Amino acid sequence: MTALSFTILYTLFVWWFSTGAILYLDGLPRSTYKYSFAAATLVLIAALYGLDHSAADTSVSGAVIAFSSSLMVWGWLEMSFLMGYITGSRRTPCPLGARGWRRARYAFEAVLHHELALATGAAAVGALTLNAENGTGFWTYMILWMLRSSAKLNVFLGVRNLSEAFLPEHLRYLQTYFMRKPMNLLFPFSVIAATTVATLLWRLALIAPEGSYEAVSLGFLATLLSLAVLEHWFLVLPIPADALWRWGMRSRGSENEHLIKDGVRAGR
């Protein structure tokens, strides 16, 4: 197996498995969240150490550690949001009749704290890796951050598939800030820009020496960005994207079922 093939398969697996695992943990009774999040926080600490430790390591293993560590930081932030620990100052549905900038302000308030957490994460990852010889971790985080921000804006402006199935019961109010349309004016620019950069990264990865740090690092970034573009297409194509992670959502019962389970445990 070539180094580039490894990066593609590794990124595909981590993207698919980590998303499903987070969805599975998020679908368990809320009484389990503190244990899941505590474990994730230990992983976060290890990830920050990994980013710091690999910052000067321009070997293949250094690229793998930096890439994996950055994904773990991102995973912690995703869990903090989906479990309701870090969301926004507004935790209610969008007021009826809100339009234009008023609706935009309410939507931003609904995710304000999470956006600040993402910015803090970027600052932390940047402090550990920016200007370091191994920039894999920094650019991994930036791709995740920029493309997730793009996806959020597209969902706000209107797309065919809102991916509301991924939201747990306690975050369902966020659906009221989404808009369903065939497409919006931002979408083509988002996809064209991301695809252009992904194409450039693939070109650089393919001409890099086989088995080198450059080939592996660029392969990770190119694959991750390509998957982000794919996720954007999921927003507008008639494809049930949630089918990829149906196994991760099997833990989800109704909110009432989980409340009953939590009540039974509390009464023991």
Secondary structure, DSSP 8 states (H G I E B T S, - for coil): --HHHHHHHHHHHHHHHHHHHHHHHHHS-GGGHHHHHHHHHHHHHHHHHHHHHHTT--SHHHHHHHHHHHHHHHHHHHHHHHTTSS--S--S---TT--HHHHHHHHHHHHHHHHHHHHHHHHHHHHHHTTSS--HHHHHHHHHHHHHHHHHHHHHH-BS---GGGS-GGGGGGGGG--B-S--THHHHHHHHHHHHHHHHHHHHHHS-TTSHHHHHHHHHHHHHHHHHHHHHHTTSS--GGGGGGGGGTT---HHHHHHHHHHHHH-
